[in-house]
C-alpha cells in the first residue's frame, strides 16, 4: 500500500470529523465485506463514536465492535457513544485490516479498515473496491493488492524521472511542445 508521512489527525480533531465510509449498496449479493472505513487516527476511543453514529441510521444501534490488536496500539474494553456504552473486543485471529460491527437489531457487518496514513488515491481505490457488491476479496487481499499497485506506481514514476533526467524526453519534429515559435508548423498543416 502506498503511504507517505504521518497523516493521522490529533485525537480532538478525529472525534469531531465525520466518519469516512464507503458502504456496499443493499443487494442480494453477499460479499466478504460490507464496505470500508478510513479512520483519521489509530485511537479507537476517538474514532468509534463518529463511526457508530454514522452507521446508526442505516444499520441500527451498534452495540459491539471487534478488532485485531495488531493495528491498534490501545484497545479499550468500552467506548462511550452518545451516552451509552459500545463494547469493544479483540481477537488476534481476526484479519488485522478488518473491523466487525454487531447490532442487536440488524446483525453483523465487516468493514475494511484503511490505515489513517494512507494516501488519498490509495484510500479511494480501497474504498471503491471494498464496496463492490458480492466481492469475494477479503480485507487482507485488498490491502495486499493495493500494496502491489502502490509499488508499481512508484516504480513507474521513478522510471519516468530517470528517463527525463537522462535526456530521454520526447521532442516533437516541430520542436518542443511549448516552443512553437522556434519551429512553426508548416503552412499546409490542416490542424492549424
FENURCOR-V580679 format. One line per field, one symbol per residue. phi: phi as a letter, one per 30 degrees, with the letter a starting at -180 (. if undefined). psi: psi as a letter, one per 20 degrees, with the letter a starting at -180 (. if undefined). burial: 1 if it has 24 or more other C-alpha atoms within 12 Angstrom, else 0. Layout:
phi->???
psi->???
burial->???
This chain:
phi->.dbbddcdcdeddddcdddcbbcdddbddcbdbckbbcddaccdddddeddddddddcciddcbbbbcdeccdbcddbbdbhibccdcbbbdddedcbbccbbdccjbbccdcdedddddddddddddddcddidcddddddddddddddddddddddddddeddcicddbddcjdeccdddbdddddddcd
psi->qpqcrojqqqggghhiqqpoqoqpqoriopahqjaqpnriaknhhhhhghghghihghiapphqpqrpigiohpoqhqppoljrpppprqphiqpijqpppqqihibqqpppopqhjqqggghggggghijppjpjprghgghgghgggggghhggggggggghhjjjpqpqijaqhimihhnqqqhjoij.
burial->111000010000011000111111000000111111111111111111111111100010111111111011001100111000011111000011111111100000111111111110011011111111000011111110010001000000000000000000000000000000000000000000
